[in-house]
Amino acid sequence: MRLEGVEVCLPDQVNDSLPSIKIGFLNMMPDAALAATERQFLRLLAANTNINCYFHPFSIAGVEREEQAKLHIDQYYCDFNTLKSVRVDALVITGANVSKPLLQDELFWTELTGVLNWAQTNVSSVMCSCLATHAAAKVFYDVDRKHLGEKCWGVFAHVRSQQDHPLLKNVESDIMMCHSRYNDVSKSEFLDQDIDVLVDSEQVGVQLASEKNMSIVYFQGHPEYDDISLLKEYKREIIRYLFGQREDYPQVPQNYFNQSALEVVEQYKQLVLASSRTGDLLDLFPENELLQSLDNPWRKSAQTIFSNWMGLLVN
């Protein structure tokens, strides 16, 4: 993390004059994004340089892992029972890949429900991302997320629904935010449960919402994503197409590539569609060229919101 400009300290290097918090981190993202997701959330938690943040990654049963990811988790993560003994102040819970139409049919559901229920009386706040938001809506309000029919992914314009909320201090009025999801909890469903909607979009719905006491903060998108994250997802979907794991060629993330990059993407698509599906075509994917076009207009807003959240935890 130091190589990326994020300060990391050994215990004897901590600034004792600053307040400290302990954050439990439940990482349910798939193996390909496991380590990247750690780095992404660490960057957000490092945004508030006035707080010593202790990061405690943990895992739960039911999230399927290949051997390399299991080794990583065994080395760096604790289990939930151990996490409970740490007396953390707050939790961050990520999204996850799912294989069932209903969340409650997923292998990890019982374990995740246990984490959410435990958190209600044992930590000050839970920051949820993507699927974790939908899980919390189901656990606490019996609200079922709705399938959108097609994937909502890309970078979209949002506005602040509340001007004076403490989580939005110093956040600009017009906000670009990143989404990558097939499901949705609507604005009306949040409001019906007396949950404050803080940031939303006419095009793609709610991005950020919060319980009035901020015991749960709901991100429906991915504030943690890097500028390259959607490109990596797009490439993975193309790989699935090339190897027959999906029938249709994937749609391009909206508002993500500039015009010249879109032309490159279209040229590659036409090459693939005119050829027999083969893994050899993957070598021709113009990843390096597309990397040059990427931007991250959501990072500043995400860092500010996380910094505000952490500040509220120590006050």
Secondary structure in CASP SS format (residue, H / E / C, confidence):
PFRMAT SS
TARGET T0000
AUTHOR 0000-0000-0000
METHOD secondary structure of the structure
MODEL  1
M C 1.00
R H 1.00
L H 1.00
E H 1.00
G C 1.00
V C 1.00
E C 1.00
V C 1.00
C C 1.00
L C 1.00
P H 1.00
D H 1.00
Q H 1.00
V C 1.00
N C 1.00
D C 1.00
S C 1.00
L C 1.00
P C 1.00
S E 1.00
I E 1.00
K E 1.00
I E 1.00
G E 1.00
F E 1.00
L E 1.00
N C 1.00
M C 1.00
M C 1.00
P C 1.00
D H 1.00
A H 1.00
A H 1.00
L H 1.00
A H 1.00
A H 1.00
T H 1.00
E H 1.00
R H 1.00
Q H 1.00
F H 1.00
L H 1.00
R H 1.00
L H 1.00
L H 1.00
A C 1.00
A C 1.00
N C 1.00
T C 1.00
N C 1.00
I C 1.00
N E 1.00
C E 1.00
Y E 1.00
F E 1.00
H E 1.00
P E 1.00
F E 1.00
S E 1.00
I C 1.00
A C 1.00
G C 1.00
V C 1.00
E C 1.00
R C 1.00
E C 1.00
E H 1.00
Q H 1.00
A H 1.00
K H 1.00
L H 1.00
H H 1.00
I H 1.00
D H 1.00
Q H 1.00
Y H 1.00
Y C 1.00
C E 1.00
D E 1.00
F H 1.00
N H 1.00
T H 1.00
L H 1.00
K H 1.00
S H 1.00
V H 1.00
R C 1.00
V C 1.00
D C 1.00
A E 1.00
L E 1.00
V E 1.00
I E 1.00
T C 1.00
G C 1.00
A C 1.00
N C 1.00
V C 1.00
S C 1.00
K C 1.00
P C 1.00
L C 1.00
L H 1.00
Q H 1.00
D H 1.00
E C 1.00
L C 1.00
F C 1.00
W H 1.00
T H 1.00
E H 1.00
L H 1.00
T H 1.00
G H 1.00
V H 1.00
L H 1.00
N H 1.00
W H 1.00
A H 1.00
Q H 1.00
T H 1.00
N H 1.00
V C 1.00
S C 1.00
S E 1.00
V E 1.00
M E 1.00
C E 1.00
S E 1.00
C C 1.00
L H 1.00
A H 1.00
T H 1.00
H H 1.00
A H 1.00
A H 1.00
A H 1.00
K H 1.00
V H 1.00
F H 1.00
Y H 1.00
D C 1.00
V C 1.00
D C 1.00
R C 1.00
K E 1.00
H E 1.00
L E 1.00
G E 1.00
E E 1.00
K E 1.00
C E 1.00
W E 1.00
G E 1.00
V E 1.00
F E 1.00
A E 1.00
H E 1.00
V E 1.00
R E 1.00
S C 1.00
Q C 1.00
Q C 1.00
D C 1.00
H C 1.00
P H 1.00
L H 1.00
L H 1.00
K C 1.00
N C 1.00
V C 1.00
E C 1.00
S C 1.00
D E 1.00
I E 1.00
M E 1.00
M E 1.00
C E 1.00
H E 1.00
S E 1.00
R E 1.00
Y E 1.00
N E 1.00
D E 1.00
V C 1.00
S C 1.00
K H 1.00
S H 1.00
E H 1.00
F H 1.00
L H 1.00
D H 1.00
Q C 1.00
D C 1.00
I C 1.00
D E 1.00
V E 1.00
L E 1.00
V E 1.00
D E 1.00
S E 1.00
E C 1.00
Q C 1.00
V C 1.00
G E 1.00
V E 1.00
Q E 1.00
L E 1.00
A E 1.00
S E 1.00
E C 1.00
K C 1.00
N C 1.00
M C 1.00
S C 1.00
I E 1.00
V E 1.00
Y E 1.00
F E 1.00
Q C 1.00
G C 1.00
H C 1.00
P C 1.00
E C 1.00
Y C 1.00
D C 1.00
D C 1.00
I C 1.00
S H 1.00
L H 1.00
L H 1.00
K H 1.00
E H 1.00
Y H 1.00
K H 1.00
R H 1.00
E H 1.00
I H 1.00
I H 1.00
R H 1.00
Y H 1.00
L H 1.00
F C 1.00
G C 1.00
Q C 1.00
R C 1.00
E C 1.00
D C 1.00
Y C 1.00
P C 1.00
Q C 1.00
V C 1.00
P C 1.00
Q E 1.00
N C 1.00
Y C 1.00
F C 1.00
N C 1.00
Q H 1.00
S H 1.00
A H 1.00
L H 1.00
E H 1.00
V H 1.00
V H 1.00
E H 1.00
Q H 1.00
Y H 1.00
K H 1.00
Q H 1.00
L H 1.00
V H 1.00
L H 1.00
A C 1.00
S C 1.00
S C 1.00
R C 1.00
T C 1.00
G H 1.00
D H 1.00
L H 1.00
L H 1.00
D H 1.00
L H 1.00
F C 1.00
P C 1.00
E H 1.00
N H 1.00
E H 1.00
L H 1.00
L H 1.00
Q C 1.00
S C 1.00
L C 1.00
D C 1.00
N C 1.00
P C 1.00
W C 1.00
R H 1.00
K H 1.00
S H 1.00
A H 1.00
Q H 1.00
T H 1.00
I H 1.00
F H 1.00
S H 1.00
N H 1.00
W H 1.00
M H 1.00
G H 1.00
L H 1.00
L H 1.00
V H 1.00
N C 1.00
END
